[in-house]
Amino acid sequence: MTPQWDSEKPIYLQLYQQVIARILDGYIKEGEALPSVRKVAAEYQLNPITISKAYQMLQDEQVVEKQRGKGLFVMPGAQQLMLERERGVFLCQQWPEILKQITRLKLSAEQLLSTPMENNI
């Protein structure tokens, strides 16, 4: 199954973000190998250079390491490193906008914490 790609963002960045999300969610664990460039290219019907660019970004950020003749493996501590980075991005970039919207809509903590079914949304 081919994912839907966002035409506004380069595919290699979307692949990079997918790998980060899978590491954060625990689907790819520290010490595990990433799928080969060829496998991902065939599965998603993409140019191998696109996958290589995403994988290179992960190497540059020391999320994965290349083991000669074996492939790319998630480094120890990668999940914690990504968690701290993603939290920082959320708190500095996304949360201020969310907070503005909460304030604009005059939402209470109770409304935010209740389930959508309770609010009949």
C-alpha positions, 0 to 999 in steps of 0.5 A: 500500500502506497502512502498518500504523499503531501505535495507541499513537502519533499518526499524524502522529508516525509520519509524521514518524519515517518521513521522518526515517528516509528522510532518514537512510537516504538515500532522501530526499536533501538538496535533494529535495522531499517529496511534497505533502500532497495526494499523501501524504494520498491515498496513505495515505488520511489527513486532510491535516491529519495530514500537515501536522502532521508536515511542520510538525514537520520545518519547526520542526526546520529539517529541511525548508524551504518554498519558496513555490510549490514545496513543502517541500525537505530542507535542506542538513545535515539528514541530519547534524543528524538523525544526531547527534540520533538518535545522542544519543537512542539513547545516552541513552535506548535503549542503557542499557536494551539494556545492562541486557538484555545484562548480564542475559542474560550475553551476550559480545561474541562472541555479540553480534557473531556472526550468528544462524545461527551461534548457531542462533537 
